[in-house]
Amino acid sequence: MIGSEFFTSYLPGYEGINTLIYSGGPALPYILFTSIILWLLIFERIWTLYFAYTSVLQPLVGRWQTVEVCDKKKRKKIRAQLISEARVSLNTSLGFIGTLVAIAPLLGLLGTIMGMVEIFDVVAVSGSGNVRAMAAGVGQCTLSTMAGLVVALSGFYFVNLLTKRVERLMESFSQDLALE
């Protein structure tokens, strides 16, 4: 198993990251995990929607081109099916990304509540005169709230960006499937 010695010798600044995560309270590792999953999914969608979208749409266009001439009603149904398949393929994981964006501030709020509980514990044990002990709880509240909001706001921007990209690709794809 890899110990902290591995990280401190090969990753400069690891101590600072470890201290930051520790001072953010028990909710911050969950926010970090959510953030990593969120960004992996966002990068995958960016790659697919900006660079590899032809590998998703080209087979559907090929299927459309092989459709034999038949009555207009049947061609409309086939076209609608292909458009639906394209929409499902392009929207893959956007719903999950949106869910992660919604969860991040809730995890930050959970960290805030945990920090408040810590502050109340300090007040109950040592009274309200121990400002230094209460400051740790306030820091935990602030750090976890900020982390949750940063993850959510940055993710929200990319969800909107990717959704607009899907809409543009779908418009172009729909025009490629002309009924003639």
C-alpha positions as CSV (number, residue, x, y, z in Angstrom):
1,M,0.0,0.0,0.0
2,I,1.2,3.5,-0.8
3,G,2.0,5.5,2.3
4,S,2.2,9.3,2.7
5,E,5.9,9.0,2.3
6,F,5.4,8.2,-1.4
7,F,3.3,11.3,-1.9
8,T,5.5,13.6,0.0
9,S,8.6,12.5,-1.9
10,Y,7.1,12.5,-5.4
11,L,4.5,15.2,-5.3
12,P,5.8,18.6,-4.1
13,G,3.1,20.4,-2.3
14,Y,1.3,17.3,-1.1
15,E,1.5,18.4,2.5
16,G,-0.4,21.5,1.6
17,I,-3.1,19.6,-0.2
18,N,-3.4,17.1,2.7
19,T,-3.6,19.9,5.2
20,L,-6.3,21.7,3.1
21,I,-8.4,18.6,2.8
22,Y,-8.0,17.9,6.5
23,S,-8.9,21.4,7.6
24,G,-12.0,21.3,5.3
25,G,-13.6,18.7,7.5
26,P,-15.0,15.3,6.7
27,A,-17.2,16.5,3.8
28,L,-14.3,17.9,1.8
29,P,-12.9,14.5,0.6
30,Y,-16.4,13.7,-0.8
31,I,-16.5,17.1,-2.6
32,L,-13.0,16.3,-4.0
33,F,-14.2,12.8,-5.2
34,T,-17.4,14.4,-6.7
35,S,-15.2,17.0,-8.5
36,I,-12.8,14.3,-9.9
37,I,-15.7,12.3,-11.3
38,L,-17.4,15.4,-12.6
39,W,-14.3,16.6,-14.5
40,L,-13.6,13.2,-15.9
41,L,-17.1,13.1,-17.4
42,I,-16.9,16.7,-18.6
43,F,-13.6,16.1,-20.4
44,E,-15.0,13.0,-22.0
45,R,-18.1,14.9,-23.2
46,I,-15.9,17.8,-24.5
47,W,-13.8,15.3,-26.4
48,T,-16.8,13.5,-27.9
49,L,-18.9,16.6,-28.7
50,Y,-16.1,18.7,-30.2
51,F,-13.6,16.2,-31.7
52,A,-15.2,12.8,-32.1
53,Y,-18.9,13.6,-32.8
54,T,-18.5,12.3,-36.4
55,S,-17.9,8.8,-35.1
56,V,-21.3,9.0,-33.3
57,L,-23.3,10.6,-36.1
58,Q,-21.7,9.2,-39.3
59,P,-23.1,5.7,-38.8
60,L,-26.6,7.1,-38.4
61,V,-26.2,9.2,-41.6
62,G,-25.0,6.1,-43.3
63,R,-28.1,4.2,-42.2
64,W,-30.2,7.0,-43.5
65,Q,-28.5,6.9,-46.9
66,T,-29.2,3.2,-47.2
67,V,-32.9,3.6,-46.5
68,E,-34.8,2.5,-49.6
69,V,-37.2,4.8,-51.2
70,C,-40.6,4.1,-49.6
71,D,-43.6,6.1,-48.7
72,K,-43.1,9.4,-47.0
73,K,-44.8,8.4,-43.7
74,K,-42.3,5.5,-43.2
75,R,-39.3,7.7,-44.1
76,K,-40.5,10.3,-41.5
77,K,-40.6,7.5,-38.8
78,I,-37.2,6.3,-39.7
79,R,-35.8,9.8,-39.7
80,A,-37.4,10.5,-36.3
81,Q,-35.9,7.3,-34.9
82,L,-32.4,8.2,-36.2
83,I,-32.7,11.7,-34.7
84,S,-33.7,10.2,-31.4
85,E,-30.8,7.8,-31.4
86,A,-28.4,10.7,-32.1
87,R,-29.9,12.7,-29.3
88,V,-29.5,9.9,-26.8
89,S,-25.9,9.2,-28.0
90,L,-24.9,12.9,-27.7
91,N,-26.6,13.4,-24.4
92,T,-24.9,10.5,-22.8
93,S,-23.8,11.3,-19.2
94,L,-25.0,14.9,-19.3
95,G,-27.8,14.1,-16.9
96,F,-25.3,12.5,-14.5
97,I,-23.0,15.5,-14.8
98,G,-26.0,17.8,-14.0
99,T,-26.7,15.6,-10.9
100,L,-23.1,15.9,-9.7
101,V,-23.3,19.7,-10.2
102,A,-26.4,19.7,-8.0
103,I,-24.8,17.5,-5.4
104,A,-21.6,19.6,-4.9
105,P,-23.2,22.5,-3.1
106,L,-25.2,20.1,-0.9
107,L,-22.0,18.4,0.1
108,G,-20.6,21.9,0.9
109,L,-23.7,22.6,3.0
110,L,-23.1,19.3,4.8
111,G,-19.6,20.4,5.6
112,T,-20.9,23.7,6.9
113,I,-23.3,21.9,9.2
114,M,-20.5,19.7,10.5
115,G,-18.3,22.8,11.1
116,M,-21.2,24.4,13.0
117,V,-21.6,21.3,15.1
118,E,-17.8,21.5,15.9
119,I,-18.2,25.1,16.9
120,F,-21.1,24.2,19.2
121,D,-19.1,21.4,20.8
122,V,-16.3,23.9,21.5
123,V,-18.7,26.4,23.0
124,A,-20.3,23.6,25.1
125,V,-17.0,22.3,26.5
126,S,-14.9,25.5,26.9
127,G,-17.4,28.3,26.7
128,S,-17.5,31.1,24.2
129,G,-14.1,32.5,25.3
130,N,-12.0,30.0,23.3
131,V,-12.0,31.9,20.0
132,R,-9.0,29.9,18.6
133,A,-10.9,26.6,19.0
134,M,-14.0,28.1,17.4
135,A,-12.0,29.5,14.5
136,A,-11.2,25.9,13.3
137,G,-14.9,25.2,13.0
138,V,-15.5,28.5,11.2
139,G,-12.7,27.7,8.8
140,Q,-14.2,24.2,8.2
141,C,-17.6,25.8,7.4
142,T,-16.1,28.3,5.0
143,L,-13.8,25.9,3.2
144,S,-16.4,23.2,2.6
145,T,-19.0,25.7,1.5
146,M,-16.5,27.4,-0.9
147,A,-15.3,24.1,-2.3
148,G,-18.9,22.9,-3.0
149,L,-19.8,26.2,-4.7
150,V,-16.7,26.3,-6.8
151,V,-17.3,22.7,-8.1
152,A,-20.9,23.5,-8.8
153,L,-20.4,26.8,-10.5
154,S,-17.6,25.6,-12.8
155,G,-19.6,22.4,-13.6
156,F,-22.7,24.4,-14.3
157,Y,-20.9,26.5,-16.9
158,F,-19.8,23.4,-18.7
159,V,-23.2,21.7,-18.5
160,N,-24.7,24.7,-20.3
161,L,-21.8,24.8,-22.8
162,L,-22.2,21.1,-23.6
163,T,-26.0,21.3,-23.8
164,K,-25.8,24.1,-26.4
165,R,-23.2,22.1,-28.4
166,V,-25.6,19.1,-28.5
167,E,-28.4,21.4,-29.7
168,R,-26.2,22.7,-32.5
169,L,-25.1,19.2,-33.5
170,M,-28.7,18.0,-33.5
171,E,-29.8,20.9,-35.8
172,S,-27.0,20.1,-38.2
173,F,-27.8,16.4,-38.1
174,S,-31.5,17.0,-38.7
175,Q,-30.6,19.0,-41.8
176,D,-28.4,16.2,-43.0
177,L,-31.4,13.9,-42.9
178,A,-33.4,15.8,-45.4
179,L,-36.7,14.2,-46.5
180,E,-36.1,15.3,-50.1
